[in-house]
């Protein structure tokens, strides 16, 4: 396996895959990161070309683990040096990546991925062999996806301790806007609102700390994920603004916030009771497998142990 | 000390005051709560009249620890049976309580209070002797406030392990709207928004869990505190809606959320670095003491050990 980018996610992936008995080598742009990885006993290089030549020779699975802005130049390298390798990514938006991969003519061997995990820290040293344990790892089941490549990435995610959530790229992005990008903007708005009120920071307790926790994330990271997903995020923002504006009007007119509070509590109760049934009985590669997996994912299903692959031995 | 209402806050107060060596007795409306308190060795009664007669005889400090809707009937009882006792409360809004106390002719001996603590649970059994440890406990320094009564409540709060934040009632309410009531409504709006997006609950992780945690609070409690503070909450809601709408427009027009994200991160950084200097050098009862304490509270100051009281011995 070949990991391009040895930051928090790429570095953790290298550790987790190695711990699972896989052979892994990687590239990192900064010499510091490469040295740190090597010092920890990992096979890291500062040359993207040499790394990709190795990948091409061994037909290794290539994992794009660079930030969104660095993706196009990485894809240039892949196209030039290792265009036939199976390819996946770990980026937090999926439609924009898919588009970039398509523009680079690399769609045939590509399966988009997104492990839903992370910390507020970054770089090789922030990595953690257990980062993926129990986390949902989204794998795209878009129309173009090749069953053999899909199965290969599924095995990687399961080896790292994740559960696999199959999803269409656009549905992933809509969900990510609602459960990750919108919460970041709400946290920022809460922090700014309170900062303008004398005494507020003095009295802040649990609900403020919870509500602003993710506002500590580096602004560049928040911008990168929000701005690369502007369409779905816009829709989520519209929905939230509409709910808050309606509550504001009802508070002014009737002195009540009943509607928002009751529907919010009901939604939270549904979320807390949300079940994740195991996806079983679908073979990767059978007729309609992509649609079936997408439907099972929408229903809350996750893959906890490898699904069979049609036409595979063993 | 006489505690009216032995739920989460009143029950914890009874435990904490007793542990600090104070004599405490209390009233609770439900027989179950009274029995549970008695079984734990506390002096609890189901008769509000008898409890207040004891308070009047011993000139005990009366703590109103009933929910907002039960307050007027409690104040009727206090006026009838124990009108000269020092009086405080632990309610999460201060202007509405002040108004109700004034209407009952009980202002002279009243100092509003609000310990900024709690859990998602309620009732005597949810109580905890350590609930107040380290928590900010707001004490109102409104113009009418009597220094002797104020000092008595200050000692109670310090005995329970809290730090005292002096504040005007209206400034408390504005701050509470921003750091407590607004976060509840944002959490409700986030839960409702995500509930409408297929796949969202499936992918929800840390930022969604943090952002919706307080949406688990019982709707009646959320409504009670929000609706009793509708003026300041309306202003906070307006500010948050305005910030989100501006971010929405900039995302649509320029593909950027830079302004909100950067100002949010800056505000969060200021909050995390927020210092709580100890308030020293002010004597309760000296000329202008209320204004001085209010200014010190706005500046982030807290009282960690008892301030001297003018005209007191010892």
HADDOCK unambig.tbl for C-alpha pairs under 7 A between the chains (distance, minus, plus):
assign (segid A and resid 116 and name CA) (segid B and resid 205 and name CA) 6.85 0.50 0.50
assign (segid A and resid 136 and name CA) (segid B and resid 203 and name CA) 6.46 0.50 0.50
assign (segid A and resid 175 and name CA) (segid B and resid 197 and name CA) 6.08 0.50 0.50
assign (segid A and resid 175 and name CA) (segid B and resid 198 and name CA) 6.86 0.50 0.50
assign (segid A and resid 175 and name CA) (segid B and resid 199 and name CA) 5.83 0.50 0.50
assign (segid A and resid 175 and name CA) (segid B and resid 200 and name CA) 4.34 0.50 0.50
assign (segid A and resid 176 and name CA) (segid B and resid 200 and name CA) 6.94 0.50 0.50
assign (segid A and resid 178 and name CA) (segid B and resid 193 and name CA) 6.69 0.50 0.50
assign (segid A and resid 178 and name CA) (segid B and resid 194 and name CA) 5.13 0.50 0.50
assign (segid A and resid 178 and name CA) (segid B and resid 200 and name CA) 6.72 0.50 0.50
assign (segid A and resid 179 and name CA) (segid B and resid 194 and name CA) 6.25 0.50 0.50
assign (segid A and resid 179 and name CA) (segid B and resid 200 and name CA) 6.19 0.50 0.50
assign (segid A and resid 179 and name CA) (segid B and resid 204 and name CA) 5.54 0.50 0.50
assign (segid A and resid 179 and name CA) (segid B and resid 208 and name CA) 5.23 0.50 0.50
assign (segid A and resid 180 and name CA) (segid B and resid 207 and name CA) 5.92 0.50 0.50
assign (segid A and resid 180 and name CA) (segid B and resid 208 and name CA) 6.26 0.50 0.50
assign (segid A and resid 183 and name CA) (segid B and resid 207 and name CA) 6.28 0.50 0.50
assign (segid A and resid 183 and name CA) (segid B and resid 208 and name CA) 6.31 0.50 0.50
assign (segid A and resid 183 and name CA) (segid B and resid 211 and name CA) 6.10 0.50 0.50
assign (segid A and resid 185 and name CA) (segid B and resid 261 and name CA) 6.95 0.50 0.50
assign (segid A and resid 186 and name CA) (segid B and resid 186 and name CA) 6.98 0.50 0.50
assign (segid A and resid 188 and name CA) (segid B and resid 260 and name CA) 6.51 0.50 0.50
assign (segid A and resid 188 and name CA) (segid B and resid 261 and name CA) 6.00 0.50 0.50
assign (segid A and resid 188 and name CA) (segid B and resid 264 and name CA) 4.00 0.50 0.50
assign (segid A and resid 188 and name CA) (segid B and resid 265 and name CA) 6.55 0.50 0.50
assign (segid A and resid 189 and name CA) (segid B and resid 240 and name CA) 5.72 0.50 0.50
assign (segid A and resid 189 and name CA) (segid B and resid 243 and name CA) 6.19 0.50 0.50
assign (segid A and resid 189 and name CA) (segid B and resid 244 and name CA) 6.74 0.50 0.50
assign (segid A and resid 189 and name CA) (segid B and resid 260 and name CA) 6.92 0.50 0.50
assign (segid A and resid 189 and name CA) (segid B and resid 264 and name CA) 6.22 0.50 0.50
assign (segid A and resid 190 and name CA) (segid B and resid 240 and name CA) 6.69 0.50 0.50
assign (segid A and resid 191 and name CA) (segid B and resid 264 and name CA) 5.54 0.50 0.50
assign (segid A and resid 191 and name CA) (segid B and resid 267 and name CA) 5.59 0.50 0.50
assign (segid A and resid 191 and name CA) (segid B and resid 268 and name CA) 5.71 0.50 0.50
assign (segid A and resid 192 and name CA) (segid B and resid 263 and name CA) 6.54 0.50 0.50
assign (segid A and resid 192 and name CA) (segid B and resid 264 and name CA) 5.27 0.50 0.50
assign (segid A and resid 192 and name CA) (segid B and resid 267 and name CA) 5.66 0.50 0.50
assign (segid A and resid 193 and name CA) (segid B and resid 178 and name CA) 6.70 0.50 0.50
assign (segid A and resid 193 and name CA) (segid B and resid 236 and name CA) 6.73 0.50 0.50
assign (segid A and resid 193 and name CA) (segid B and resid 239 and name CA) 6.19 0.50 0.50
assign (segid A and resid 193 and name CA) (segid B and resid 240 and name CA) 6.10 0.50 0.50
assign (segid A and resid 194 and name CA) (segid B and resid 178 and name CA) 5.14 0.50 0.50
assign (segid A and resid 194 and name CA) (segid B and resid 179 and name CA) 6.23 0.50 0.50
assign (segid A and resid 195 and name CA) (segid B and resid 267 and name CA) 6.02 0.50 0.50
assign (segid A and resid 197 and name CA) (segid B and resid 175 and name CA) 6.08 0.50 0.50
assign (segid A and resid 198 and name CA) (segid B and resid 175 and name CA) 6.86 0.50 0.50
assign (segid A and resid 198 and name CA) (segid B and resid 298 and name CA) 5.85 0.50 0.50
assign (segid A and resid 199 and name CA) (segid B and resid 175 and name CA) 5.82 0.50 0.50
assign (segid A and resid 199 and name CA) (segid B and resid 297 and name CA) 6.89 0.50 0.50
assign (segid A and resid 199 and name CA) (segid B and resid 298 and name CA) 4.74 0.50 0.50
assign (segid A and resid 199 and name CA) (segid B and resid 300 and name CA) 6.72 0.50 0.50
assign (segid A and resid 200 and name CA) (segid B and resid 175 and name CA) 4.35 0.50 0.50
assign (segid A and resid 200 and name CA) (segid B and resid 176 and name CA) 6.94 0.50 0.50
assign (segid A and resid 200 and name CA) (segid B and resid 178 and name CA) 6.72 0.50 0.50
assign (segid A and resid 200 and name CA) (segid B and resid 179 and name CA) 6.20 0.50 0.50
assign (segid A and resid 201 and name CA) (segid B and resid 271 and name CA) 6.27 0.50 0.50
assign (segid A and resid 202 and name CA) (segid B and resid 300 and name CA) 5.24 0.50 0.50
assign (segid A and resid 203 and name CA) (segid B and resid 136 and name CA) 6.48 0.50 0.50
assign (segid A and resid 204 and name CA) (segid B and resid 179 and name CA) 5.55 0.50 0.50
assign (segid A and resid 205 and name CA) (segid B and resid 116 and name CA) 6.83 0.50 0.50
assign (segid A and resid 207 and name CA) (segid B and resid 180 and name CA) 5.92 0.50 0.50
assign (segid A and resid 207 and name CA) (segid B and resid 183 and name CA) 6.28 0.50 0.50
assign (segid A and resid 207 and name CA) (segid B and resid 214 and name CA) 6.47 0.50 0.50
assign (segid A and resid 208 and name CA) (segid B and resid 179 and name CA) 5.23 0.50 0.50
assign (segid A and resid 208 and name CA) (segid B and resid 180 and name CA) 6.28 0.50 0.50
assign (segid A and resid 208 and name CA) (segid B and resid 183 and name CA) 6.32 0.50 0.50
assign (segid A and resid 210 and name CA) (segid B and resid 210 and name CA) 5.30 0.50 0.50
assign (segid A and resid 210 and name CA) (segid B and resid 211 and name CA) 6.44 0.50 0.50
assign (segid A and resid 211 and name CA) (segid B and resid 183 and name CA) 6.09 0.50 0.50
assign (segid A and resid 211 and name CA) (segid B and resid 210 and name CA) 6.46 0.50 0.50
assign (segid A and resid 211 and name CA) (segid B and resid 211 and name CA) 5.25 0.50 0.50
assign (segid A and resid 214 and name CA) (segid B and resid 207 and name CA) 6.48 0.50 0.50
assign (segid A and resid 215 and name CA) (segid B and resid 264 and name CA) 6.27 0.50 0.50
assign (segid A and resid 215 and name CA) (segid B and resid 265 and name CA) 5.37 0.50 0.50
assign (segid A and resid 215 and name CA) (segid B and resid 268 and name CA) 6.16 0.50 0.50
assign (segid A and resid 216 and name CA) (segid B and resid 265 and name CA) 5.87 0.50 0.50
assign (segid A and resid 216 and name CA) (segid B and resid 268 and name CA) 6.26 0.50 0.50
assign (segid A and resid 216 and name CA) (segid B and resid 269 and name CA) 6.98 0.50 0.50
assign (segid A and resid 219 and name CA) (segid B and resid 261 and name CA) 5.86 0.50 0.50
assign (segid A and resid 219 and name CA) (segid B and resid 262 and name CA) 5.89 0.50 0.50
assign (segid A and resid 219 and name CA) (segid B and resid 265 and name CA) 6.62 0.50 0.50
assign (segid A and resid 223 and name CA) (segid B and resid 257 and name CA) 6.27 0.50 0.50
assign (segid A and resid 223 and name CA) (segid B and resid 258 and name CA) 6.43 0.50 0.50
assign (segid A and resid 227 and name CA) (segid B and resid 255 and name CA) 5.98 0.50 0.50
assign (segid A and resid 227 and name CA) (segid B and resid 256 and name CA) 5.97 0.50 0.50
assign (segid A and resid 227 and name CA) (segid B and resid 257 and name CA) 6.96 0.50 0.50
assign (segid A and resid 230 and name CA) (segid B and resid 251 and name CA) 6.64 0.50 0.50
assign (segid A and resid 230 and name CA) (segid B and resid 255 and name CA) 6.70 0.50 0.50
assign (segid A and resid 234 and name CA) (segid B and resid 248 and name CA) 6.35 0.50 0.50
assign (segid A and resid 236 and name CA) (segid B and resid 193 and name CA) 6.71 0.50 0.50
assign (segid A and resid 237 and name CA) (segid B and resid 248 and name CA) 6.73 0.50 0.50
assign (segid A and resid 239 and name CA) (segid B and resid 193 and name CA) 6.18 0.50 0.50
assign (segid A and resid 240 and name CA) (segid B and resid 189 and name CA) 5.72 0.50 0.50
assign (segid A and resid 240 and name CA) (segid B and resid 190 and name CA) 6.69 0.50 0.50
assign (segid A and resid 240 and name CA) (segid B and resid 193 and name CA) 6.10 0.50 0.50
assign (segid A and resid 241 and name CA) (segid B and resid 241 and name CA) 6.23 0.50 0.50
assign (segid A and resid 243 and name CA) (segid B and resid 189 and name CA) 6.17 0.50 0.50
assign (segid A and resid 244 and name CA) (segid B and resid 189 and name CA) 6.73 0.50 0.50
assign (segid A and resid 248 and name CA) (segid B and resid 234 and name CA) 6.35 0.50 0.50
assign (segid A and resid 248 and name CA) (segid B and resid 237 and name CA) 6.72 0.50 0.50
assign (segid A and resid 251 and name CA) (segid B and resid 230 and name CA) 6.64 0.50 0.50
assign (segid A and resid 255 and name CA) (segid B and resid 227 and name CA) 5.98 0.50 0.50
assign (segid A and resid 255 and name CA) (segid B and resid 230 and name CA) 6.71 0.50 0.50
assign (segid A and resid 256 and name CA) (segid B and resid 227 and name CA) 5.95 0.50 0.50
assign (segid A and resid 257 and name CA) (segid B and resid 223 and name CA) 6.28 0.50 0.50
assign (segid A and resid 257 and name CA) (segid B and resid 227 and name CA) 6.95 0.50 0.50
assign (segid A and resid 258 and name CA) (segid B and resid 223 and name CA) 6.43 0.50 0.50
assign (segid A and resid 260 and name CA) (segid B and resid 188 and name CA) 6.52 0.50 0.50
assign (segid A and resid 260 and name CA) (segid B and resid 189 and name CA) 6.92 0.50 0.50
assign (segid A and resid 261 and name CA) (segid B and resid 185 and name CA) 6.95 0.50 0.50
assign (segid A and resid 261 and name CA) (segid B and resid 188 and name CA) 6.00 0.50 0.50
assign (segid A and resid 261 and name CA) (segid B and resid 219 and name CA) 5.86 0.50 0.50
assign (segid A and resid 262 and name CA) (segid B and resid 219 and name CA) 5.88 0.50 0.50
assign (segid A and resid 263 and name CA) (segid B and resid 192 and name CA) 6.54 0.50 0.50
assign (segid A and resid 264 and name CA) (segid B and resid 188 and name CA) 3.99 0.50 0.50
assign (segid A and resid 264 and name CA) (segid B and resid 189 and name CA) 6.22 0.50 0.50
assign (segid A and resid 264 and name CA) (segid B and resid 191 and name CA) 5.54 0.50 0.50
assign (segid A and resid 264 and name CA) (segid B and resid 192 and name CA) 5.27 0.50 0.50
assign (segid A and resid 264 and name CA) (segid B and resid 215 and name CA) 6.28 0.50 0.50
assign (segid A and resid 265 and name CA) (segid B and resid 188 and name CA) 6.56 0.50 0.50
assign (segid A and resid 265 and name CA) (segid B and resid 215 and name CA) 5.37 0.50 0.50
assign (segid A and resid 265 and name CA) (segid B and resid 216 and name CA) 5.88 0.50 0.50
assign (segid A and resid 265 and name CA) (segid B and resid 219 and name CA) 6.60 0.50 0.50
assign (segid A and resid 267 and name CA) (segid B and resid 191 and name CA) 5.60 0.50 0.50
assign (segid A and resid 267 and name CA) (segid B and resid 192 and name CA) 5.67 0.50 0.50
assign (segid A and resid 267 and name CA) (segid B and resid 195 and name CA) 6.03 0.50 0.50
assign (segid A and resid 268 and name CA) (segid B and resid 191 and name CA) 5.73 0.50 0.50
assign (segid A and resid 268 and name CA) (segid B and resid 215 and name CA) 6.16 0.50 0.50
assign (segid A and resid 268 and name CA) (segid B and resid 216 and name CA) 6.26 0.50 0.50
assign (segid A and resid 269 and name CA) (segid B and resid 216 and name CA) 6.97 0.50 0.50
assign (segid A and resid 271 and name CA) (segid B and resid 201 and name CA) 6.25 0.50 0.50
assign (segid A and resid 297 and name CA) (segid B and resid 199 and name CA) 6.87 0.50 0.50
assign (segid A and resid 298 and name CA) (segid B and resid 198 and name CA) 5.81 0.50 0.50
assign (segid A and resid 298 and name CA) (segid B and resid 199 and name CA) 4.72 0.50 0.50
assign (segid A and resid 300 and name CA) (segid B and resid 199 and name CA) 6.71 0.50 0.50
assign (segid A and resid 300 and name CA) (segid B and resid 202 and name CA) 5.23 0.50 0.50
